[in-house]
Amino acid sequence: MQESLRRQRGNPPTPLELLVVVYVIGFIWEETQEIFGEGIKSYLRNMWNFIDFMRNSLYCLVFVLRAIAYF
């Protein structure tokens, strides 16, 4: 039973995946600093920031889905 459950949930995160999580946290921190530095109105005027926001959102979504699948 335990082996079957483990196979359904997949493997735990690898060290490389944990490194990617740290990298993504750096991206999110950078964008947060930019929002507080420029102000939200100025931040939203730049279309590249929407791309950055979507990238960070997708990274977080993948992380949450992976965590849900594992636990």
C-alpha positions in Angstrom: 0.0 0.0 0.0 2.8 2.5 0.9 4.7 1.7 -2.3 1.6 2.2 -4.4 0.9 5.6 -2.7 4.5 6.7 -3.2 4.4 5.9 -6.9 1.1 7.9 -7.3 2.6 10.9 -5.6 5.9 10.8 -7.5 9.4 11.5 -6.3 10.3 14.1 -3.7 11.9 17.3 -5.0 15.5 16.9 -6.2 18.3 19.3 -5.2 18.1 20.9 -8.6 14.4 21.7 -8.1 15.1 23.1 -4.7 17.7 25.4 -6.3 15.2 26.5 -8.9 12.8 27.4 -6.0 15.5 29.6 -4.5 16.1 31.2 -8.0 12.3 31.9 -8.3 12.2 33.4 -4.8 14.9 35.8 -6.0 12.8 36.8 -9.0 9.8 37.4 -6.8 11.9 39.4 -4.4 13.2 41.5 -7.2 9.8 42.3 -8.6 8.5 43.1 -5.1 11.4 45.6 -4.6 10.6 47.1 -8.0 6.9 47.6 -7.0 7.8 49.3 -3.7 10.6 51.4 -5.3 8.6 52.7 -8.3 5.1 52.6 -7.0 2.3 50.4 -8.3 1.0 52.8 -10.9 4.4 53.2 -12.5 5.1 49.5 -12.3 1.9 48.6 -14.1 2.6 51.1 -16.9 5.5 49.0 -18.2 4.2 46.0 -20.2 7.3 43.9 -19.4 6.2 43.9 -15.8 3.1 42.0 -16.8 5.2 39.4 -18.4 7.4 39.2 -15.2 4.3 38.9 -13.1 2.9 36.1 -15.2 6.2 34.2 -15.2 6.3 34.4 -11.4 2.7 33.4 -11.1 3.2 30.4 -13.3 6.3 29.4 -11.2 4.3 29.6 -8.0 1.4 27.7 -9.6 3.7 24.8 -10.6 5.3 24.8 -7.2 1.9 24.6 -5.5 0.6 21.9 -7.8 3.8 19.9 -7.3 3.5 20.3 -3.5 -0.1 19.2 -3.6 0.7 16.1 -5.7 3.5 15.1 -3.3 1.7 15.6 -0.1 
